[in-house]
Structure formats: C-alpha cells, structure tokens
C-alpha cells in the first residue's frame, strides 16, 4: 500500500479523490517508475484551441508539445515514440480518453509516461474511472500553467 503524503488533502477535494482512486488502483505499489529527461508532452484533445493553449503551457514548462486530436491518433503516436507526459481529454470522437488511456497502458514500454486527464468531468466517479483506467492524476478544465506545474511536480516531473 502507498504511504500517505505528509500533506493531507481536504476531504472531498479533487486531490483527495485522486489519492483515494490511486490507492485503490495501486499500479506501482511503492515503486514509482523511473523517468529520465525525455521532454515530449503529448496533448490529446479534439478542440484545436485547447490543444494550442495546452501546448503553450507545456512549452512554458520546458516540454516539446506534440498534438493529437483524438485517442486513435494519440495511440498511433505513442506506439511510434512514447512521450514523457500525456495530457488527455476525456470526451473525444473516434476513441475517448478512457479507452485511449487503457490501450496506452497496455503498450509494453520501459518507461511509462505520466498521464493526466484534463477534462471538465470532475465528479468523484469520473476521477475514480480515469485513475482506474491508468491515469496518474486529474486536472479539471480550465487550468493554467501553475496548476499543471503543481501536478507535474507532485508526480516527480516538475
């Protein structure tokens, strides 16, 4: 079982729900996968505007942004070259975020990417479903650079 973080999030907060869902999933146990300095951040969203804004944020955080407009395109990009970080929307045509993340996690790779859902689906059941599918964290739209930076720092990629 994962150890609790020194700072306990407020009960009912998104942070508390993410921690609870991750503890239930416990994909890595106490071993967090080692991430090297790979710099690519894959942004998956059917909205061109959201992809552009997210790309600007990722670039501001030192990543090389690569965009995909749906889960199918994103999965093809990941099979070709696995990014360090994936920011994915939930509601997309062709292949939604849940299916994409589940299929992404099934790809054998020596270094799994950090996956963050960036979506307007912010209910507890949605967070549990997203983390259960294989996401590492969750951020509700709209978000800004400081919010994403905080999530990445928490996940060891800051």
C-alpha positions, 0 to 999 in steps of 0.5 A, spaced: 500 500 500 502 507 498 504 511 504 500 517 505 503 524 503 505 528 509 500 533 506 493 531 507 488 533 502 481 536 504 476 531 504 472 531 498 477 535 494 479 533 487 486 531 490 483 527 495 479 523 490 485 522 486 489 519 492 483 515 494 482 512 486 490 511 486 490 507 492 485 503 490 488 502 483 495 501 486 499 500 479 506 501 482 505 499 489 511 503 492 515 503 486 514 509 482 517 508 475 523 511 473 523 517 468 529 520 465 529 527 461 525 525 455 521 532 454 515 530 449 508 532 452 503 529 448 496 533 448 490 529 446 484 533 445 479 534 439 478 542 440 484 545 436 484 551 441 485 547 447 490 543 444 494 550 442 493 553 449 495 546 452 501 546 448 503 553 450 503 551 457 507 545 456 512 549 452 512 554 458 514 548 462 520 546 458 516 540 454 516 539 446 508 539 445 506 534 440 498 534 438 493 529 437 486 530 436 483 524 438 485 517 442 486 513 435 491 518 433 494 519 440 495 511 440 498 511 433 503 516 436 505 513 442 506 506 439 511 510 434 515 514 440 512 514 447 512 521 450 514 523 457 507 526 459 500 525 456 495 530 457 488 527 455 481 529 454 476 525 456 470 526 451 473 525 444 470 522 437 473 516 434 476 513 441 475 517 448 480 518 453 478 512 457 479 507 452 485 511 449 488 511 456 487 503 457 490 501 450 496 506 452 497 502 458 497 496 455 503 498 450 509 494 453 514 500 454 520 501 459 518 507 461 511 509 462 509 516 461 505 520 466 498 521 464 493 526 466 486 527 464 484 534 463 477 534 462 471 538 465 468 531 468 470 532 475 465 528 479 468 523 484 466 517 479 469 520 473 476 521 477 475 514 480 474 511 472 480 515 469 485 513 475 482 506 474 483 506 467 491 508 468 491 515 469 496 518 474 492 524 476 486 529 474 486 536 472 479 539 471 478 544 465 480 550 465 487 550 468 493 554 467 500 553 467 501 553 475 496 548 476 499 543 471 506 545 474 503 543 481 501 536 478 507 535 474 511 536 480 507 532 485 508 526 480 516 527 480 516 531 473 516 538 475 
